[in-house]
Amino acid sequence: MLPGGAVLNKLPGNGDLLAWRVDDGANTDVVRLYTQFAKDTGVRLTYFVTGAYRSWTENAALLRPLLESGQIQLGNHTWTHPDLTKPSASQVADGLSRTDQLLRNTYGVDAAPYFRPPYGHHNAVVDAVGADLGYHVATLWSGDLRDSAVLSEEQIVKMAYQFFAPQNIVIGHLNHPPITHVYGQLVDIIRARRLRTVTLNDVFVRPKTPHRALGFVG
C-alpha cells in the first residue's frame, strides 16, 4: 500500500514491470485508438484524465469494459490542466473535484489516491488540497514519450527505446495521432525486453482475484 503524501515516480523494487501511463485526452480519436489498442493486445494502461475534454464521454462505451476488468485504470489530471501551484487552494480543489465527479458519474470509478499534477508542478498546498479530497499520491514519472507536443513517429519510438525499462513509470499523451501509428513498434520493444505492463493498482492494491496476466512478454 502507498503511504499518505507519497510522490510516485518509479515502481518499487527490482523486476520486469512497466507502468505505461497516458494523460490528457485532447483528441477523442486518439483516446479511442489507444483503448482499442489495449483491447486488441492486452496491454495494461493507466489513463490520467483531464476532465474538460469531451473524449471522456464520447469513448465511454468502449472504455468502460476495460475499466471493469481492471485492464485500464483512471487517475485524476484535473479539469483544465493548469499549473496547480498558481491557482488558489479552492480553485485547485474545484479542478480535482470536477474530474473526480466526472469519473464517478460516467464510469462509476473512484480515481483516488492518484492525481497527476500538470507539468509535474505541485507544492505543499497542492498536496494538502489533494489529500483532503482523497488524492494523496502525486503521480509523476521516470520516462516520457515526449508526445505532449507533436512528434514524428520515429521520435516517439526513440523515446520508447530509451525509457521502456524495468520498473519505470512512462508517460505518453492522448493528444496527437502519430502515437497511434507506432503501436506495433512499441509492443515489439516490450516483448523484446520481456516486460509486463501493469496499472498502478496492479502494483499497489492486492486484487480480490489474481490477474491471469499483467500484459504480454512475447
C-alpha positions in Angstrom: 0.0 0.0 0.0 1.1 3.6 -0.6 1.7 5.9 2.3 -0.1 9.2 2.6 1.7 12.2 1.0 3.6 9.9 -1.4 5.2 11.1 -4.6 5.4 8.3 -7.1 7.8 8.4 -10.0 9.0 4.8 -10.2 7.8 1.4 -9.3 9.4 -0.1 -6.2 11.8 -3.0 -6.2 13.6 -4.9 -9.0 11.5 -6.7 -11.5 10.1 -6.7 -15.1 7.2 -4.3 -14.7 6.4 -1.3 -16.9 3.7 1.2 -15.9 2.7 2.8 -19.1 0.6 5.9 -18.4 -1.2 8.2 -20.9 -2.6 11.6 -20.0 -4.9 14.4 -21.0 -7.4 13.3 -23.7 -7.4 16.3 -26.1 -8.1 14.1 -29.1 -11.1 11.9 -28.9 -9.8 9.7 -31.8 -6.5 9.1 -30.0 -8.4 8.1 -26.8 -10.5 5.7 -28.9 -7.5 4.2 -30.8 -5.4 3.8 -27.6 -8.3 2.0 -26.0 -8.8 -0.3 -29.0 -5.1 -1.0 -28.9 -5.3 -2.1 -25.3 -8.4 -4.2 -26.1 -6.6 -5.9 -29.0 -3.3 -6.6 -27.3 -4.0 -7.0 -23.6 -1.6 -4.1 -22.7 -2.4 -2.6 -19.3 -2.6 1.1 -19.1 -3.3 3.9 -16.6 -5.1 7.0 -18.1 -4.9 10.3 -16.3 -8.0 12.2 -17.3 -8.3 15.9 -17.9 -12.0 16.1 -17.4 -12.9 19.1 -19.6 -12.2 17.1 -22.8 -15.2 15.6 -24.5 -13.2 12.5 -25.4 -14.0 11.0 -21.9 -17.8 10.9 -22.5 -17.5 10.1 -26.2 -15.4 7.0 -25.6 -17.2 5.8 -22.5 -18.9 2.7 -24.2 -15.6 1.4 -25.5 -13.6 2.2 -22.4 -16.0 1.0 -19.7 -15.5 -2.8 -20.1 -11.7 -2.4 -19.8 -12.2 -0.4 -16.6 -14.5 -3.1 -15.2 -11.9 -5.8 -16.0 -9.1 -3.7 -14.4 -7.0 -3.7 -17.6 -7.3 0.1 -17.8 -7.2 2.3 -14.7 -8.2 6.0 -14.4 -6.4 8.7 -12.5 -7.2 12.4 -11.9 -5.3 15.0 -14.1 -7.5 18.0 -13.1 -10.3 19.6 -15.1 -8.5 22.1 -17.3 -4.8 21.3 -16.9 -3.5 24.3 -15.0 -0.2 24.7 -13.2 -1.6 23.8 -9.8 1.0 26.0 -8.0 -0.6 29.2 -9.4 -4.4 29.0 -8.7 -5.9 29.4 -5.2 -6.4 26.3 -3.0 -10.2 26.5 -3.7 -9.5 26.5 -7.4 -7.2 23.5 -7.1 -9.9 21.7 -5.1 -12.6 22.6 -7.7 -10.5 21.2 -10.6 -9.8 17.9 -8.9 -13.3 17.6 -7.6 -14.9 18.2 -11.0 -12.8 15.5 -12.7 -13.5 13.2 -9.7 -17.2 13.6 -10.2 -17.0 13.1 -14.0 -15.2 9.7 -13.4 -17.7 8.7 -10.8 -20.7 9.7 -12.8 -19.5 8.4 -16.2 -17.6 5.3 -15.2 -18.6 4.6 -11.6 -14.9 4.6 -10.6 -13.0 6.2 -7.7 -9.7 7.5 -9.2 -8.2 8.2 -5.7 -5.5 8.2 -4.5 -3.7 9.1 -7.7 -3.5 12.6 -9.2 -1.1 13.8 -11.8 -0.2 17.4 -11.3 0.0 19.1 -14.7 3.6 19.8 -15.8 4.7 17.9 -12.7 4.2 21.0 -10.6 3.0 20.7 -7.1 3.8 22.1 -3.6 2.7 21.6 0.0 -0.6 23.5 -0.6 -1.5 21.4 -3.6 -0.6 18.2 -1.8 -2.7 19.1 1.2 -5.7 20.0 -1.0 -5.4 16.8 -2.9 -5.1 14.8 0.3 -8.3 16.4 1.7 -10.1 15.0 -1.4 -8.5 11.6 -1.1 -5.8 12.2 -3.7 -2.7 11.8 -1.6 -0.4 10.3 -4.2 1.2 12.9 -6.6 2.0 10.7 -9.6 5.0 11.7 -11.6 7.2 9.7 -14.0 10.6 8.2 -14.7 10.3 8.2 -18.5 8.4 10.3 -21.1 7.5 9.6 -24.7 7.5 13.4 -25.1 4.4 13.4 -27.2 2.5 16.1 -25.4 3.7 18.1 -28.4 3.5 16.7 -32.0 6.5 14.4 -32.6 7.4 12.3 -35.5 6.7 8.5 -35.3 10.5 8.0 -35.3 11.0 10.3 -32.3 8.3 8.5 -30.3 9.8 5.1 -30.9 13.2 6.5 -29.9 11.8 7.7 -26.6 10.3 4.3 -26.0 13.6 2.6 -26.7 15.1 4.9 -24.1 12.5 4.7 -21.4 10.6 1.3 -21.7 12.7 -0.3 -19.0 12.0 -2.4 -15.8 10.1 -0.6 -13.0 9.8 2.7 -15.0 6.6 4.8 -15.0 6.5 6.1 -18.5 4.1 8.8 -19.6 2.5 9.4 -23.0 -0.4 11.6 -24.1 -3.8 11.1 -25.6 -3.5 14.2 -27.8 -1.8 13.7 -31.2 -2.2 11.0 -33.9 1.5 9.9 -34.5 1.5 7.6 -31.5 -1.4 5.6 -33.0 0.8 4.7 -36.0 3.6 3.0 -33.9 1.8 0.7 -31.5 3.3 -2.3 -33.2 6.8 -1.0 -32.7 6.2 -0.2 -29.1 4.8 -3.7 -28.5 7.9 -5.1 -30.1 10.1 -3.2 -27.6 8.1 -4.5 -24.7 8.2 -8.1 -25.9 11.9 -7.9 -26.7 12.7 -6.7 -23.2 10.2 -9.2 -21.7 8.4 -6.5 -19.7 5.0 -6.9 -18.2 2.7 -3.9 -18.4 0.8 -3.0 -15.2 -1.6 -0.5 -13.9 -0.8 1.3 -10.7 -3.5 -0.7 -8.9 -1.8 -3.9 -10.1 1.2 -2.9 -8.1 -0.2 -1.2 -5.1 -3.6 -2.8 -4.5 -4.0 -6.5 -3.9 -6.7 -7.7 -6.3 -9.6 -9.8 -5.0 -8.9 -12.4 -7.6 -5.4 -12.8 -9.2 -5.0 -11.4 -12.7 -4.3 -14.2 -15.2 -1.8 -11.9 -17.0 -0.4 -8.5 -16.4 0.4 -7.8 -20.0 2.5 -9.6 -22.5 6.1 -10.8 -22.6 6.3 -12.2 -26.1 
